[in-house]
Amino acid sequence: MTHDSASAAPALAGPVAPARIKATKEQRQTLLATGMGNALEWYDWGIYSAFAIYFATEVFNPKDPLAALLGAMAVFAVGFVARPVGGLLFGWMADHVGRRASMISTVGLASFGSLMIALVPTYSAAGAWAAVVLLTARLLQGLAHGGEMPSAQTYIAETAPAARRGLWSSLIYFSGTSGIVIGLLFGYFLNLMLSKQDMQAWGWRIPFIIGAVLGLYTLITRSRMKETETFTAAKATIRPPLWPEIRKNWRSALRVIGLGVGATVCYYVWSVSAVQQAVLIHKMDQGTALLASVLSNVVLIVSLPFWGMFSDRFGRRANLMIGTGAPIILFPLLVNTVGQSFWSLFLPATLILVLMGSTLAISPAVFAEMFPTRIRTVGVAVPYAVAVAIFGGTAPYLQSWANAAYGPSAFIAYVVVLLTISTLVAWKLPETKGKDLTK
């Protein structure tokens, strides 16, 4: 029996309702600490994208606003370059030192990156050095975020009861999307309370300061967590060399990338960069766009536990096929419905995000079920970070550039191709529901 695929999953005779298992107080504390750190990661990326329209001309040359915004989006994309390195570094730490140690380290580094952005000097004060400071902060956050999600999702998958692993795994995107919503809400209320001049001058720094403080609190909370029993038991056995194990599981690594490319880009378009595109291209009011995006993400959050339970009953493949298959048809139609009104963004974003929730909710469970315990974190971290860096991190910049150079059709075709790849990978994926993660 090999470990490079999920074929080791036990045979299941039709959909069976999982037993009701109530989380203990310790498990609830674990879910909270894990979710807070994951929410902070997504909060960081969300507020950067949402507030770039304000700080771009503060950090970059204000004489060309479009070039300044493209510069800010380029730094956004460069931050993703560090994610595979962070995935390898913190994934190795999670698989050799412990899931807990990795999760403490990633949240501490991410918090420091937020503080750097909050204190970044302006272009008028430091010239090009302002962009250097911003870039350094994003690279540090990229390192941290490259290891955060794989470590957190591995921790959750190993802690969860097997019959409820899909439901528990929905916490990753539940907390992550909550982080984005909190960041967008900051933008919405600051937009109401402050003038555009104040937002550009200093208001955009507030969310990054809060992110740094929340990161410190999460670090303290995670220091009280216990290591997973699955990792503790595996650590007591003889551990084979890392690279031969990674090579042995190369098919699973490719599946992680294949599943991630379409979902990552589509999610970033509708959940992260939708506000910026609605304002710049369709001339939607900034506050209206923020509110529509916030509420569509709230609906997504509500749907995630239900999709997790759906997968625990009917299997993982059904969820994956829905989450990337339906947007293939809907994405071109919904992009063209966005205009200047609240509903023109809220309705299409809500529809496509809820459908994508079927994939997002269970991705942590699916990825964990692909790999053996000894390389479960690094095995997911590196290919996932590569997929996010190449496709997710470049999505906002590529969308802005393609729309300006070729019109929206080119970017739409690009997303549809990626979604098709993810759907085909999901179709060929072995069923893994209920797999024993101790092996």
Residue pairs with C-beta under 8 A, 6 or more apart in sequence:
1 8
2 248
3 245
3 248
3 249
3 371
3 372
3 439
4 248
4 249
4 250
4 251
4 252
5 251
5 252
5 255
5 370
5 430
6 252
6 369
6 370
6 429
6 430
6 431
6 432
6 435
7 430
8 435
8 439
9 369
9 430
9 431
9 432
9 433
9 434
9 435
10 434
10 435
10 436
12 315
12 431
12 433
12 434
15 313
15 314
15 315
16 313
17 313
18 161
18 163
18 164
18 312
18 313
19 163
21 161
21 163
21 164
23 31
26 226
27 159
29 224
29 225
30 155
30 159
30 225
30 226
31 156
31 168
31 171
32 221
33 218
33 221
33 222
33 224
33 225
34 103
34 152
34 155
34 156
34 171
34 175
34 222
34 225
35 171
35 172
35 174
35 175
35 178
36 175
36 214
36 217
36 218
36 221
37 103
37 106
37 107
37 148
37 152
37 218
37 222
38 148
38 149
38 152
38 171
38 172
38 175
38 176
38 179
39 175
39 176
39 178
39 179
39 182
40 107
40 110
40 111
40 179
40 211
40 214
40 215
40 218
41 106
41 110
41 144
41 145
41 148
41 149
41 176
41 179
42 175
42 176
42 177
42 178
42 179
42 180
42 183
43 179
43 180
43 182
43 183
43 207
43 211
43 214
44 110
44 113
44 114
44 141
44 145
44 179
44 211
45 76
45 145
45 180
45 272
46 179
46 180
46 183
46 184
46 272
47 183
47 186
47 187
47 207
47 208
47 211
48 76
48 117
48 138
49 76
49 272
49 273
49 275
49 276
49 396
50 183
50 184
50 187
50 275
50 276
50 290
51 187
51 204
51 207
52 69
52 72
52 73
52 76
52 276
53 69
53 276
53 279
53 280
53 286
54 199
54 200
54 203
54 204
55 72
55 200
55 204
55 205
56 65
56 68
56 69
56 71
56 72
57 65
57 68
57 123
57 200
58 122
58 123
58 130
58 200
58 201
58 204
59 68
59 71
59 72
59 120
59 122
59 123
59 130
59 131
59 134
60 67
60 68
60 71
60 72
60 123
60 130
60 131
61 67
61 68
61 123
62 68
62 123
62 124
69 280
69 400
70 397
70 400
70 401
71 131
72 134
73 396
73 397
73 400
74 397
75 131
75 134
75 135
75 138
76 138
76 393
76 396
76 397
77 393
77 394
77 396
77 397
78 135
78 138
78 139
78 142
78 393
79 138
79 139
79 141
79 142
79 393
80 142
80 388
80 389
80 390
80 392
80 393
80 394
81 139
81 142
81 389
81 393
82 138
82 139
82 140
82 141
82 142
82 143
82 146
83 142
83 143
83 145
83 146
83 385
83 386
83 388
83 389
83 393
84 146
84 382
84 385
84 386
84 389
85 142
85 143
85 146
86 106
86 142
86 143
86 144
86 145
86 146
86 147
86 381
86 385
87 146
87 147
87 150
87 378
87 381
87 382
87 384
87 385
87 386
88 146
88 378
88 381
88 382
89 143
89 146
89 147
90 102
90 105
90 106
90 143
90 144
90 146
90 147
90 148
90 150
90 151
90 377
90 381
91 102
91 147
91 150
91 151
91 377
91 378
91 379
91 380
91 381
91 382
92 242
92 378
93 101
93 102
93 105
93 147
94 101
94 102
94 103
94 147
94 150
94 151
94 154
94 377
94 378
94 381
95 242
95 374
95 375
95 376
95 377
95 378
96 239
98 227
98 231
98 235
99 151
99 154
99 155
99 158
99 227
99 228
99 231
99 377
100 155
100 222
100 225
100 226
100 227
102 147
102 151
102 377
103 148
103 151
103 152
103 155
103 222
103 225
104 219
104 222
104 223
105 144
105 147
106 144
106 145
106 147
106 148
106 151
107 144
107 148
107 215
107 218
107 219
107 222
108 144
108 215
108 219
109 140
109 141
109 143
109 144
110 140
110 141
110 144
110 145
110 148
110 215
111 211
111 212
111 214
111 215
111 216
111 218
111 219
112 140
112 212
112 215
113 137
113 138
113 140
113 141
113 144
114 137
114 141
114 208
114 209
114 211
114 212
114 215
115 208
115 209
115 212
116 133
116 136
116 137
116 140
117 134
117 137
117 138
117 205
117 208
118 205
118 208
118 209
118 211
118 212
119 205
120 130
120 133
120 134
120 137
121 129
121 130
121 133
122 130
123 130
123 131
126 133
142 389
146 381
146 385
147 381
149 172
149 176
149 384
150 367
150 377
150 378
150 380
150 381
150 384
150 385
151 377
151 381
152 172
152 364
153 169
153 172
153 363
153 364
153 367
153 368
153 380
154 364
154 368
154 376
154 377
154 380
155 228
156 168
156 169
156 171
156 172
156 364
157 165
157 168
157 169
157 364
157 365
157 367
157 368
157 369
157 376
157 437
158 228
158 229
158 230
158 231
158 368
158 373
158 376
158 437
159 168
159 228
160 167
160 168
160 169
160 365
161 168
162 434
162 435
162 436
162 437
163 312
163 434
164 312
165 312
165 365
165 368
165 369
165 434
166 307
166 308
166 309
166 310
166 311
166 312
166 316
166 319
166 361
166 362
166 365
166 433
167 305
167 308
167 309
167 312
168 308
168 365
169 308
169 361
169 362
169 363
169 364
169 365
169 368
170 304
170 305
170 307
170 308
170 361
170 362
172 363
172 364
173 304
173 357
173 360
173 361
173 363
174 301
174 304
174 305
174 361
177 271
177 297
177 300
177 301
177 304
178 301
180 271
180 272
180 297
181 294
181 297
181 298
181 301
183 207
184 275
184 290
184 293
184 294
184 297
185 290
185 294
186 206
186 207
186 210
187 207
187 275
187 290
188 287
188 290
188 291
188 294
190 199
190 203
190 206
190 207
191 199
191 286
191 287
191 290
192 287
194 203
230 373
230 437
230 438
231 373
233 438
234 373
234 374
234 438
239 374
240 374
242 375
242 378
245 372
245 374
245 375
245 379
246 253
246 375
246 378
246 379
246 382
249 370
249 371
249 372
249 375
249 379
252 370
252 371
252 379
253 379
253 382
253 383
254 383
255 370
255 425
255 429
256 367
256 370
256 379
256 380
256 383
256 384
256 387
257 383
257 384
257 386
257 387
258 421
258 422
258 424
258 425
259 320
259 324
259 359
259 363
259 366
259 422
259 425
259 426
259 429
260 363
260 383
260 384
260 387
260 388
260 391
260 422
261 387
261 390
261 391
261 418
261 421
261 422
262 324
262 327
262 415
262 418
262 419
262 420
262 421
262 422
262 423
263 323
263 324
263 356
263 359
263 360
263 363
263 419
263 422
264 387
264 388
264 391
264 392
264 395
265 391
265 392
265 395
265 414
265 415
265 418
266 324
266 327
266 331
266 352
266 356
266 415
266 418
266 419
267 353
267 356
267 360
267 392
268 392
268 395
268 396
269 277
269 395
269 399
269 415
270 296
270 348
270 349
270 352
270 353
270 356
271 293
271 296
271 297
271 300
271 349
271 353
272 395
272 396
273 395
273 396
273 399
274 289
274 293
274 338
274 345
274 349
275 286
275 289
275 290
275 293
276 396
276 400
277 338
277 399
277 400
277 403
278 284
278 289
278 292
278 338
278 345
279 285
279 286
279 289
280 400
281 403
282 338
282 339
282 340
282 344
283 340
284 338
284 339
284 340
284 341
284 344
284 345
285 340
288 341
288 342
288 345
289 345
291 342
292 342
292 343
292 345
292 346
292 349
293 345
293 349
295 346
295 350
296 345
296 346
296 349
296 350
296 353
297 349
297 353
299 350
299 353
299 354
300 350
300 353
300 354
300 356
300 357
300 360
303 354
303 357
303 361
304 357
304 360
304 361
305 361
307 319
307 357
307 358
307 360
307 361
307 362
308 361
308 362
308 365
310 318
310 319
310 358
311 318
311 319
311 358
311 361
311 362
311 365
311 433
312 433
315 431
315 433
316 362
316 365
316 366
316 369
316 429
316 431
316 432
316 433
317 426
317 427
317 429
317 431
318 358
319 358
319 359
319 361
319 362
320 358
320 359
320 362
320 366
320 422
320 426
320 429
321 423
321 426
321 427
322 355
322 358
322 359
323 355
323 356
323 357
323 358
323 359
323 360
323 426
324 356
324 359
324 419
324 422
324 423
324 426
325 419
325 423
325 426
326 355
327 352
327 355
327 356
327 419
328 416
328 419
328 420
328 423
330 351
330 352
330 355
331 352
331 412
331 415
331 416
331 419
332 412
332 416
334 348
334 349
334 351
334 352
335 348
335 408
335 412
336 408
337 344
337 347
337 348
338 344
338 345
338 348
359 422
359 426
365 432
366 429
366 432
367 380
367 384
368 376
368 380
368 437
369 432
369 435
369 437
370 379
370 380
370 432
371 379
371 380
372 439
373 437
373 438
373 439
376 437
391 418
398 411
398 414
399 411
402 408
402 410
402 411
402 414
403 411
